[in-house]
Amino acid sequence: MNSTTSDHNRVPNEYQSMREYSGGQTMVNNLPYTAMIVLGTIALIVALDKSTWGWITGTLYLIYGIVGVFWIIIFLCPYCVYCGTRSCPCGYGTIAGKLREKQPGKRFGEKFKKHIPVIVPLWVIPILAGAPLIVHSFSWLLLVLLVVFGIDAFVILPLFSTKHGCKQCPQRDSCPWMGRKSKPAST
């Protein structure tokens, strides 16, 4: 880093030896989210009998999933100490560093609370759309898609995040999601 870089653009000394992820590792780290978006897209198409509305709905969900990633990259990642580094397990930090200037990490928790709700509907839209249609006109294919979607979205993705990406995150304690889970319960 050059001497003209402001303090909030620097990676703090305690994080300078952070692990860096290869392109292959980054791809693997994104698989649960990618699977959720692909499964949700297919479930919406199948739920609406592969009709024009099914394809439109599925495509809009897919676009929402992609836009959601960039929303996080643009509005949350600049406040992470991983911004501009290859130490972000999902690779967002590298992209964020190219799109936005690094911001003070102390605001990460505030930005997390504000911007994560933007993508939360991705976890429920396919189930809310598909479940009533299973009741109305049962389909094994749709049921299997929704069950696999639910397992990925509510078990695999959170487990993968907490046991891998969040586990070594230097901002884990200030994270509204992990901060609660990483602190011992008071007696």
LUMTORDREN-405442 format. One record per residue: residue in three letters; residue number from 1; x, y, z of N, C-alpha, C, CB in turn. Coordinates in Angstrom, 1 decimal. Glycine has a CB too. Example, Ala and Ser with C-alpha at 12.3 -4.5 7.8 and 13.67 -1.06 7.14 Angstrom:
BEGIN
r:k:n.east:n.north:n.up:ca.east:ca.north:ca.up:c.east:c.north:c.up:cb.east:cb.north:cb.up
ALA:1:13.2:-5.7:7.8:12.3:-4.5:7.8:13.2:-3.3:7.8:11.3:-4.5:9.0
SER:2:12.8:-2.2:7.1:13.7:-1.1:7.1:12.9:0.0:7.9:14.1:-0.6:5.7
END
This chain:
BEGIN
r:k:n.east:n.north:n.up:ca.east:ca.north:ca.up:c.east:c.north:c.up:cb.east:cb.north:cb.up
MET:1:0.8:-1.2:0.0:0.0:0.0:0.0:0.9:1.2:0.0:-0.9:0.0:1.2
ASN:2:0.4:2.3:-0.7:1.2:3.5:-0.7:0.9:4.3:0.5:1.0:4.2:-2.0
SER:3:1.7:5.3:0.8:1.5:6.1:2.0:0.3:7.1:1.9:2.8:6.9:2.3
THR:4:-0.2:7.2:0.7:-1.4:8.2:0.5:-2.7:7.5:0.8:-1.4:8.7:-0.9
THR:5:-2.7:6.2:1.0:-3.9:5.5:1.3:-4.5:5.9:2.7:-3.7:4.0:1.3
SER:6:-5.7:6.2:2.8:-6.3:6.6:4.1:-6.4:5.4:5.0:-7.7:7.3:3.9
ASP:7:-6.5:5.7:6.3:-6.5:4.7:7.3:-7.6:3.7:7.1:-6.6:5.3:8.7
HIS:8:-8.8:4.2:6.8:-9.9:3.2:6.7:-9.8:2.4:5.4:-11.3:4.0:6.7
ASN:9:-8.9:2.6:4.5:-8.6:1.8:3.4:-7.6:0.7:3.6:-8.2:2.6:2.2
ARG:10:-6.9:0.8:4.7:-5.9:-0.2:5.0:-6.6:-1.4:5.7:-4.8:0.4:5.9
VAL:11:-6.0:-2.6:5.5:-6.4:-3.8:6.3:-5.6:-3.7:7.6:-6.0:-5.1:5.5
PRO:12:-6.3:-3.7:8.7:-5.7:-3.7:10.0:-4.6:-4.7:10.1:-6.7:-3.8:11.1
ASN:13:-3.5:-4.4:10.9:-2.4:-5.3:11.1:-2.8:-6.7:11.5:-1.4:-4.8:12.1
GLU:14:-3.8:-6.8:12.4:-4.2:-8.2:12.9:-4.8:-9.0:11.8:-5.1:-8.0:14.0
TYR:15:-5.2:-8.4:10.7:-5.8:-9.2:9.6:-4.9:-9.3:8.3:-7.1:-8.5:9.2
GLN:16:-3.7:-8.7:8.4:-2.8:-8.8:7.2:-2.4:-10.2:6.8:-1.6:-7.9:7.5
SER:17:-2.5:-11.1:7.7:-2.1:-12.5:7.4:-3.3:-13.3:7.1:-1.3:-13.1:8.5
MET:18:-4.5:-12.7:6.7:-5.7:-13.4:6.4:-5.5:-14.4:5.3:-6.8:-12.5:6.1
ARG:19:-6.2:-15.5:5.3:-6.1:-16.5:4.3:-6.6:-15.9:3.0:-6.9:-17.8:4.7
GLU:20:-6.0:-16.2:1.9:-6.5:-15.8:0.6:-7.0:-17.0:-0.1:-5.3:-15.2:-0.3
TYR:21:-8.1:-16.8:-0.9:-8.8:-17.9:-1.5:-8.6:-17.9:-3.0:-10.4:-17.8:-1.3
SER:22:-8.4:-19.1:-3.6:-8.2:-19.2:-5.0:-9.5:-19.1:-5.7:-7.5:-20.6:-5.4
GLY:23:-9.5:-18.9:-7.1:-10.7:-18.9:-7.8:-11.5:-20.1:-7.7:-10.4:-18.7:-9.3
GLY:24:-10.9:-21.3:-7.6:-11.6:-22.5:-7.4:-12.3:-22.6:-6.1:-10.7:-23.7:-7.6
GLN:25:-11.6:-22.2:-5.0:-12.2:-22.2:-3.7:-13.4:-21.2:-3.6:-11.2:-21.8:-2.6
THR:26:-13.2:-20.1:-4.3:-14.3:-19.1:-4.3:-15.6:-19.7:-5.0:-13.9:-17.8:-5.0
MET:27:-15.3:-20.4:-6.1:-16.5:-21.0:-6.8:-17.2:-22.0:-5.9:-16.0:-21.7:-8.1
VAL:28:-16.4:-22.9:-5.2:-17.0:-23.8:-4.3:-17.8:-23.1:-3.2:-15.9:-24.7:-3.7
ASN:29:-17.2:-22.0:-2.6:-17.9:-21.3:-1.6:-19.2:-20.7:-2.0:-16.9:-20.2:-1.0
ASN:30:-19.4:-20.5:-3.3:-20.6:-19.9:-3.8:-21.6:-20.9:-4.2:-20.3:-19.0:-5.0
LEU:31:-21.3:-22.2:-4.2:-22.2:-23.2:-4.6:-23.5:-23.3:-3.9:-21.5:-24.6:-4.5
PRO:32:-23.6:-23.2:-2.6:-24.9:-23.3:-1.9:-25.8:-22.1:-2.3:-24.7:-23.3:-0.4
TYR:33:-25.3:-20.9:-2.4:-26.2:-19.8:-2.9:-26.6:-20.0:-4.3:-25.4:-18.5:-2.7
THR:34:-25.6:-20.4:-5.2:-25.9:-20.6:-6.6:-27.0:-21.7:-6.7:-24.7:-21.0:-7.4
ALA:35:-26.8:-22.8:-6.0:-27.8:-23.9:-6.0:-29.2:-23.4:-5.6:-27.3:-25.1:-5.1
MET:36:-29.2:-22.6:-4.5:-30.5:-22.0:-4.1:-31.2:-21.2:-5.2:-30.3:-21.2:-2.8
ILE:37:-30.5:-20.4:-5.8:-31.1:-19.5:-6.9:-31.5:-20.4:-8.1:-30.0:-18.5:-7.3
VAL:38:-30.7:-21.4:-8.5:-31.0:-22.2:-9.6:-32.3:-23.1:-9.3:-29.9:-23.1:-10.0
LEU:39:-32.2:-23.7:-8.1:-33.4:-24.5:-7.7:-34.7:-23.7:-7.5:-33.1:-25.2:-6.3
GLY:40:-34.5:-22.5:-7.0:-35.7:-21.6:-6.9:-36.3:-21.2:-8.2:-35.3:-20.3:-6.1
THR:41:-35.4:-20.9:-9.2:-35.8:-20.6:-10.5:-36.5:-21.7:-11.2:-34.6:-20.2:-11.4
ILE:42:-36.0:-22.9:-11.1:-36.6:-24.1:-11.7:-38.0:-24.4:-11.0:-35.7:-25.3:-11.6
ALA:43:-38.0:-24.3:-9.7:-39.2:-24.5:-8.9:-40.3:-23.6:-9.4:-39.0:-24.4:-7.4
LEU:44:-40.0:-22.3:-9.6:-41.0:-21.3:-10.0:-41.5:-21.6:-11.4:-40.4:-19.9:-9.9
ILE:45:-40.6:-22.1:-12.3:-41.0:-22.4:-13.7:-41.9:-23.6:-13.6:-39.7:-22.7:-14.5
VAL:46:-41.6:-24.7:-12.8:-42.4:-25.9:-12.7:-43.7:-25.6:-12.0:-41.6:-27.0:-12.0
ALA:47:-43.7:-24.8:-11.0:-44.9:-24.4:-10.2:-45.9:-23.8:-11.1:-44.5:-23.5:-9.1
LEU:48:-45.5:-23.1:-12.1:-46.5:-22.4:-13.0:-46.6:-23.2:-14.3:-46.1:-21.0:-13.2
ASP:49:-46.4:-24.5:-14.2:-46.6:-25.4:-15.4:-45.8:-25.1:-16.6:-48.0:-25.5:-15.7
LYS:50:-44.6:-24.5:-16.4:-43.7:-24.2:-17.5:-44.4:-23.3:-18.5:-43.2:-25.4:-18.2
SER:51:-45.3:-22.5:-18.0:-46.1:-21.5:-18.9:-45.2:-20.3:-19.1:-47.4:-21.2:-18.3
THR:52:-45.7:-19.4:-19.9:-45.0:-18.1:-20.1:-44.8:-17.4:-18.8:-45.8:-17.2:-21.1
TRP:53:-45.9:-17.4:-17.9:-45.7:-16.8:-16.6:-44.7:-17.5:-15.8:-47.1:-16.7:-15.9
GLY:54:-44.6:-18.8:-15.9:-43.6:-19.6:-15.1:-42.2:-19.1:-15.5:-43.8:-21.1:-15.4
TRP:55:-42.0:-19.0:-16.8:-40.7:-18.6:-17.3:-40.4:-17.2:-16.9:-40.6:-18.8:-18.9
ILE:56:-41.4:-16.3:-17.0:-41.1:-14.9:-16.6:-40.8:-14.8:-15.1:-42.4:-14.1:-16.9
THR:57:-41.6:-15.5:-14.3:-41.4:-15.5:-12.9:-40.0:-16.1:-12.5:-42.5:-16.3:-12.2
GLY:58:-39.7:-17.3:-13.1:-38.4:-17.9:-12.9:-37.3:-17.0:-13.3:-38.3:-19.2:-13.6
THR:59:-37.4:-16.3:-14.4:-36.3:-15.4:-14.9:-36.2:-14.2:-13.9:-36.6:-15.0:-16.3
LEU:60:-37.3:-13.7:-13.5:-37.3:-12.5:-12.6:-36.6:-12.9:-11.2:-38.7:-12.0:-12.3
TYR:61:-36.9:-14.2:-10.8:-36.3:-14.7:-9.5:-34.7:-14.8:-9.8:-36.9:-16.0:-9.1
LEU:62:-34.3:-15.3:-10.9:-32.9:-15.5:-11.2:-32.2:-14.1:-11.2:-32.7:-16.2:-12.6
ILE:63:-32.9:-13.2:-11.9:-32.3:-11.8:-11.9:-32.2:-11.2:-10.5:-33.2:-10.9:-12.8
TYR:64:-33.2:-11.4:-9.7:-33.3:-10.9:-8.3:-32.1:-11.6:-7.6:-34.6:-11.3:-7.6
GLY:65:-31.8:-12.8:-7.8:-30.7:-13.5:-7.1:-29.4:-12.9:-7.5:-30.7:-15.0:-7.4
ILE:66:-29.2:-12.6:-8.8:-27.9:-12.0:-9.2:-27.8:-10.5:-8.8:-27.9:-12.0:-10.8
VAL:67:-28.9:-9.8:-8.9:-28.9:-8.4:-8.4:-28.7:-8.4:-6.9:-30.3:-7.7:-8.7
GLY:68:-29.2:-9.4:-6.1:-29.0:-9.4:-4.7:-27.5:-9.5:-4.3:-29.7:-10.6:-4.1
VAL:69:-26.8:-10.3:-5.1:-25.3:-10.5:-4.9:-24.7:-9.1:-5.1:-24.7:-11.5:-5.9
PHE:70:-25.0:-8.4:-6.2:-24.4:-7.1:-6.4:-24.8:-6.1:-5.4:-24.6:-6.6:-7.8
TRP:71:-26.0:-6.2:-4.9:-26.5:-5.3:-3.9:-25.6:-5.4:-2.6:-28.0:-5.6:-3.5
ILE:72:-25.3:-6.6:-2.2:-24.5:-6.9:-1.1:-23.0:-6.4:-1.4:-24.4:-8.4:-0.7
ILE:73:-22.5:-6.7:-2.5:-21.2:-6.3:-2.9:-21.1:-4.7:-2.9:-20.8:-6.8:-4.3
ILE:74:-22.1:-4.0:-3.4:-22.0:-2.6:-3.5:-22.3:-1.9:-2.1:-22.9:-2.1:-4.5
PHE:75:-23.3:-2.4:-1.4:-23.7:-1.7:-0.2:-23.2:-2.2:1.1:-25.2:-1.6:-0.2
LEU:76:-22.8:-3.4:1.2:-22.3:-4.0:2.5:-20.8:-4.3:2.4:-23.0:-5.3:2.8
CYS:77:-20.3:-4.9:1.4:-18.9:-5.3:1.3:-17.9:-4.2:1.5:-18.6:-5.9:0.0
PRO:78:-18.1:-2.9:1.1:-17.1:-1.9:1.3:-16.9:-1.6:2.8:-17.6:-0.6:0.7
TYR:79:-17.7:-2.1:3.7:-17.6:-1.9:5.1:-16.9:-3.1:5.8:-18.9:-1.6:5.8
CYS:80:-16.5:-4.1:5.0:-15.9:-5.3:5.6:-14.3:-5.1:5.4:-16.4:-6.5:4.8
VAL:81:-13.6:-5.7:6.4:-12.2:-5.6:6.3:-11.6:-6.4:5.1:-11.5:-6.1:7.6
TYR:82:-12.4:-7.3:4.6:-12.0:-8.1:3.4:-12.1:-7.3:2.1:-12.9:-9.4:3.3
CYS:83:-12.8:-6.2:2.1:-13.0:-5.4:0.9:-11.6:-5.1:0.2:-13.7:-4.1:1.2
GLY:84:-11.6:-5.4:-1.0:-10.3:-5.2:-1.8:-9.3:-6.3:-1.6:-9.8:-3.9:-1.4
THR:85:-9.7:-7.4:-0.9:-8.7:-8.5:-0.7:-9.3:-9.8:-1.3:-8.4:-8.7:0.8
ARG:86:-8.4:-10.8:-1.4:-8.8:-12.1:-1.8:-9.1:-13.0:-0.6:-7.7:-12.8:-2.7
SER:87:-9.3:-12.4:0.6:-9.5:-13.1:1.8:-11.0:-13.3:2.0:-9.0:-12.3:3.0
CYS:88:-11.9:-12.8:1.2:-13.3:-13.0:1.3:-13.6:-14.4:0.7:-14.1:-11.9:0.6
PRO:89:-14.2:-15.4:1.4:-14.4:-16.7:0.9:-15.3:-16.8:-0.3:-15.0:-17.5:2.0
CYS:90:-16.2:-15.8:-0.5:-17.1:-15.8:-1.6:-16.6:-15.0:-2.8:-18.5:-15.4:-1.2
GLY:91:-15.5:-14.3:-2.6:-14.9:-13.4:-3.6:-15.6:-12.1:-3.8:-15.1:-14.1:-4.9
TYR:92:-16.5:-11.8:-2.9:-17.2:-10.5:-3.0:-16.2:-9.3:-2.7:-18.4:-10.4:-2.1
GLY:93:-15.3:-9.6:-1.8:-14.4:-8.5:-1.4:-13.5:-8.0:-2.5:-13.4:-9.0:-0.3
THR:94:-13.1:-8.9:-3.4:-12.3:-8.5:-4.6:-13.1:-7.6:-5.5:-11.8:-9.8:-5.3
ILE:95:-14.3:-8.1:-5.8:-15.2:-7.3:-6.7:-15.6:-6.0:-6.0:-16.5:-8.1:-7.0
ALA:96:-15.9:-6.0:-4.7:-16.3:-4.7:-4.1:-15.2:-3.7:-4.1:-16.7:-5.0:-2.6
GLY:97:-14.0:-4.2:-3.9:-12.8:-3.3:-3.9:-12.6:-2.6:-5.3:-11.6:-4.0:-3.6
LYS:98:-13.1:-3.2:-6.3:-13.0:-2.6:-7.7:-14.2:-1.7:-8.0:-13.0:-3.7:-8.7
LEU:99:-15.3:-1.8:-7.3:-16.5:-1.0:-7.5:-16.7:0.1:-6.6:-17.7:-1.9:-7.5
ARG:100:-16.2:0.0:-5.4:-16.4:1.0:-4.4:-15.2:1.2:-3.5:-17.6:0.7:-3.5
GLU:101:-15.0:2.4:-3.0:-13.9:2.7:-2.1:-14.2:2.0:-0.7:-13.7:4.2:-1.9
LYS:102:-13.2:1.5:-0.1:-13.3:0.8:1.2:-13.8:1.8:2.2:-12.0:0.2:1.7
GLN:103:-14.7:1.4:3.1:-15.3:2.3:4.1:-14.9:1.8:5.5:-16.9:2.3:4.0
PRO:104:-15.1:2.6:6.5:-14.8:2.2:7.9:-15.5:0.9:8.3:-15.1:3.3:8.9
GLY:105:-14.7:-0.1:8.7:-15.3:-1.4:9.1:-16.2:-1.4:10.3:-14.2:-2.4:9.4
LYS:106:-16.1:-0.3:11.1:-16.9:-0.2:12.4:-18.4:-0.1:12.0:-16.4:1.0:13.2
ARG:107:-18.7:0.3:10.8:-20.1:0.4:10.4:-20.7:-0.9:9.8:-20.3:1.6:9.4
PHE:108:-19.9:-2.0:9.8:-20.3:-3.2:9.1:-21.6:-3.7:9.7:-19.2:-4.3:9.3
GLY:109:-21.7:-3.8:11.0:-23.0:-4.3:11.6:-24.2:-3.5:11.2:-22.8:-4.3:13.1
GLU:110:-24.0:-2.2:11.2:-25.1:-1.3:10.8:-25.5:-1.5:9.4:-24.7:0.2:11.0
LYS:111:-24.6:-1.6:8.5:-24.9:-1.9:7.1:-25.4:-3.3:6.9:-23.6:-1.7:6.2
PHE:112:-25.0:-4.2:7.6:-25.5:-5.6:7.5:-27.0:-5.6:7.8:-24.7:-6.6:8.5
LYS:113:-27.4:-5.0:8.9:-28.8:-4.9:9.3:-29.6:-4.2:8.3:-28.9:-4.2:10.7
LYS:114:-29.1:-3.2:7.6:-29.8:-2.5:6.7:-30.0:-3.2:5.3:-29.2:-1.1:6.5
HIS:115:-29.0:-3.9:4.9:-28.9:-4.4:3.5:-29.2:-5.9:3.4:-27.6:-4.1:2.9
ILE:116:-29.0:-6.7:4.4:-29.3:-8.1:4.3:-30.8:-8.4:4.0:-28.9:-8.9:5.5
PRO:117:-31.7:-7.6:4.7:-33.2:-7.8:4.4:-33.6:-7.7:2.9:-34.0:-6.9:5.2
VAL:118:-32.8:-7.0:2.1:-33.1:-6.9:0.7:-33.0:-8.3:0.0:-32.0:-6.0:0.0
ILE:119:-32.2:-9.2:0.5:-32.1:-10.5:-0.2:-32.8:-11.6:0.5:-30.6:-10.9:-0.3
VAL:120:-33.3:-11.4:1.7:-34.0:-12.4:2.5:-35.2:-13.0:1.7:-34.5:-11.8:3.8
PRO:121:-36.0:-12.3:1.0:-37.1:-12.9:0.2:-36.6:-14.0:-0.7:-37.8:-11.9:-0.6
LEU:122:-35.4:-14.0:-1.1:-34.9:-15.1:-2.0:-35.0:-16.5:-1.3:-33.4:-14.9:-2.4
TRP:123:-35.0:-16.5:0.0:-35.1:-17.8:0.7:-36.6:-18.3:0.8:-34.6:-17.6:2.1
VAL:124:-37.5:-17.4:0.6:-38.9:-17.8:0.8:-39.8:-17.8:-0.4:-39.5:-17.0:1.9
ILE:125:-39.5:-17.0:-1.4:-40.3:-16.8:-2.6:-40.7:-18.2:-3.2:-39.7:-16.0:-3.6
PRO:126:-39.8:-19.1:-3.5:-40.1:-20.3:-4.2:-41.1:-21.2:-3.3:-38.9:-21.1:-4.5
ILE:127:-40.9:-21.2:-2.0:-41.7:-22.0:-1.1:-43.1:-21.3:-1.0:-41.1:-22.1:0.3
LEU:128:-43.2:-20.0:-0.9:-44.5:-19.4:-0.8:-45.3:-19.5:-2.1:-44.3:-17.9:-0.5
ALA:129:-44.6:-19.5:-3.3:-45.2:-19.7:-4.5:-45.6:-21.1:-4.8:-44.4:-19.1:-5.7
GLY:130:-44.7:-22.0:-4.5:-44.9:-23.5:-4.8:-45.8:-24.3:-3.9:-43.6:-24.1:-4.8
ALA:131:-45.7:-24.0:-2.6:-46.5:-24.8:-1.6:-48.0:-24.8:-1.9:-46.3:-24.3:-0.2
PRO:132:-48.6:-23.6:-2.2:-50.1:-23.6:-2.5:-50.4:-24.4:-3.8:-50.6:-22.2:-2.6
LEU:133:-49.5:-24.4:-4.7:-49.7:-25.1:-6.0:-49.6:-26.6:-5.8:-48.7:-24.6:-7.0
ILE:134:-48.8:-27.0:-4.8:-48.7:-28.5:-4.5:-50.0:-28.9:-3.9:-47.5:-28.8:-3.5
VAL:135:-50.6:-28.1:-3.1:-51.9:-28.4:-2.5:-53.0:-28.4:-3.6:-52.2:-27.4:-1.4
HIS:136:-53.0:-27.4:-4.4:-54.0:-27.3:-5.5:-53.9:-28.4:-6.5:-53.8:-26.0:-6.2
SER:137:-52.7:-28.7:-7.0:-52.5:-29.8:-8.0:-51.2:-30.4:-7.8:-52.6:-29.2:-9.5
PHE:138:-51.2:-31.5:-7.0:-50.0:-32.2:-6.6:-49.0:-32.5:-7.7:-50.3:-33.5:-5.8
SER:139:-47.7:-32.3:-7.5:-46.7:-32.6:-8.4:-45.5:-33.1:-7.6:-46.3:-31.4:-9.3
TRP:140:-45.1:-34.4:-7.9:-43.9:-34.9:-7.3:-42.6:-34.1:-7.6:-43.7:-36.4:-7.7
LEU:141:-42.5:-33.7:-8.9:-41.4:-32.9:-9.3:-41.3:-31.6:-8.5:-41.5:-32.6:-10.8
LEU:142:-42.4:-30.9:-8.4:-42.4:-29.6:-7.6:-42.1:-29.9:-6.2:-43.7:-28.9:-7.8
LEU:143:-42.7:-30.9:-5.6:-42.4:-31.3:-4.2:-40.9:-31.5:-4.0:-43.2:-32.5:-3.8
VAL:144:-40.3:-32.3:-4.8:-38.9:-32.7:-4.7:-38.1:-31.4:-4.8:-38.5:-33.7:-5.7
LEU:145:-38.4:-30.5:-5.8:-37.7:-29.3:-6.0:-37.7:-28.4:-4.8:-38.2:-28.5:-7.2
LEU:146:-38.9:-28.3:-4.2:-39.1:-27.4:-3.0:-38.4:-28.0:-1.8:-40.6:-27.3:-2.7
VAL:147:-38.4:-29.3:-1.6:-37.7:-30.0:-0.5:-36.2:-29.8:-0.6:-38.1:-31.5:-0.4
VAL:148:-35.7:-30.0:-1.8:-34.2:-29.8:-2.0:-33.9:-28.3:-1.9:-33.8:-30.3:-3.4
PHE:149:-34.7:-27.5:-2.4:-34.5:-26.0:-2.2:-34.4:-25.7:-0.7:-35.6:-25.2:-2.9
GLY:150:-35.4:-26.2:0.0:-35.5:-25.9:1.5:-34.3:-26.4:2.2:-36.7:-26.5:2.0
ILE:151:-33.8:-27.6:1.9:-32.7:-28.2:2.5:-31.4:-27.3:2.2:-32.4:-29.6:2.1
ASP:152:-31.3:-26.9:0.9:-30.1:-26.1:0.6:-30.2:-24.7:1.2:-30.1:-25.9:-1.0
ALA:153:-31.4:-24.1:1.1:-31.5:-22.7:1.6:-31.5:-22.6:3.1:-32.8:-22.1:1.1
PHE:154:-32.1:-23.6:3.8:-32.2:-23.4:5.3:-31.3:-24.3:6.1:-33.6:-23.7:5.7
VAL:155:-30.6:-25.3:5.4:-29.7:-26.1:6.2:-28.3:-26.0:5.6:-30.2:-27.6:6.1
ILE:156:-28.1:-26.3:4.4:-26.7:-26.4:3.8:-26.1:-25.0:3.7:-26.8:-27.0:2.4
LEU:157:-26.8:-24.0:3.2:-26.2:-22.7:3.0:-25.9:-22.0:4.4:-27.2:-21.7:2.3
PRO:158:-26.8:-22.0:5.4:-26.4:-21.4:6.6:-25.3:-22.2:7.4:-27.6:-21.4:7.5
LEU:159:-25.4:-23.6:7.3:-24.3:-24.4:7.9:-23.0:-24.1:7.2:-24.7:-25.9:7.8
PHE:160:-23.0:-24.1:5.9:-21.7:-23.8:5.2:-21.2:-22.5:5.6:-22.0:-23.9:3.6
SER:161:-22.1:-21.5:5.6:-21.6:-20.1:6.0:-21.0:-20.1:7.4:-22.8:-19.1:5.9
THR:162:-21.8:-20.6:8.4:-21.3:-20.5:9.8:-20.1:-21.4:10.0:-22.4:-20.9:10.7
LYS:163:-20.0:-22.5:9.4:-18.8:-23.4:9.6:-17.6:-23.1:8.8:-19.2:-24.8:9.4
HIS:164:-17.8:-22.3:7.8:-16.7:-22.0:6.9:-16.5:-20.5:6.7:-17.0:-22.6:5.5
GLY:165:-17.3:-19.8:6.0:-17.1:-18.3:5.7:-17.1:-17.5:7.0:-18.1:-17.8:4.8
CYS:166:-18.0:-17.7:7.9:-18.2:-16.8:9.1:-17.2:-17.3:10.2:-19.6:-16.9:9.6
LYS:167:-16.8:-18.5:10.1:-15.9:-19.0:11.2:-14.7:-18.2:11.5:-15.5:-20.5:10.9
GLN:168:-14.0:-17.8:10.4:-12.7:-17.1:10.6:-12.9:-15.6:10.3:-11.7:-17.7:9.8
CYS:169:-14.1:-15.1:10.1:-14.3:-13.7:9.8:-13.9:-12.8:10.9:-15.8:-13.5:9.4
PRO:170:-13.1:-11.8:10.6:-12.6:-10.9:11.7:-13.7:-10.0:12.2:-11.5:-10.1:11.2
GLN:171:-14.8:-9.9:11.5:-16.0:-9.1:11.9:-17.1:-9.9:12.4:-16.4:-8.2:10.7
ARG:172:-16.8:-11.1:12.8:-17.9:-12.0:13.3:-18.6:-11.5:14.5:-17.2:-13.4:13.6
ASP:173:-17.8:-10.9:15.4:-18.4:-10.4:16.7:-19.3:-9.1:16.4:-17.4:-10.0:17.7
SER:174:-19.0:-8.4:15.4:-19.9:-7.2:15.1:-21.0:-7.5:14.1:-19.0:-6.1:14.5
CYS:175:-21.1:-8.8:13.6:-22.1:-9.2:12.7:-23.4:-9.4:13.4:-21.6:-10.4:11.9
PRO:176:-24.5:-8.8:13.0:-25.8:-9.1:13.7:-26.2:-10.5:13.6:-26.8:-8.2:13.0
TRP:177:-25.8:-11.3:12.6:-26.2:-12.7:12.5:-25.2:-13.6:13.3:-26.2:-13.1:11.1
MET:178:-23.9:-13.5:13.1:-23.0:-14.3:13.8:-22.6:-13.8:15.2:-21.7:-14.5:13.0
GLY:179:-22.7:-12.5:15.4:-22.3:-12.0:16.7:-23.0:-12.6:17.9:-22.5:-10.5:16.7
ARG:180:-24.3:-12.8:17.7:-25.1:-13.4:18.8:-24.7:-14.9:19.0:-26.6:-13.4:18.4
LYS:181:-24.4:-15.6:17.9:-24.0:-17.0:18.0:-22.6:-17.2:18.5:-24.2:-17.7:16.7
SER:182:-21.7:-16.3:18.3:-20.3:-16.5:18.7:-20.0:-16.1:20.1:-19.5:-15.8:17.7
LYS:183:-21.0:-15.5:20.8:-20.7:-15.0:22.2:-21.3:-16.0:23.1:-21.3:-13.6:22.4
PRO:184:-20.6:-16.4:24.2:-21.1:-17.3:25.2:-22.3:-16.7:25.9:-20.0:-17.7:26.2
ALA:185:-23.2:-17.6:26.2:-24.4:-17.1:26.9:-24.1:-16.7:28.4:-25.5:-18.3:27.0
SER:186:-24.7:-15.6:28.8:-24.4:-15.2:30.2:-25.2:-16.0:31.2:-24.6:-13.7:30.3
THR:187:-24.7:-16.2:32.3:-25.4:-17.0:33.3:-25.9:-16.1:34.4:-24.6:-18.1:33.9
END
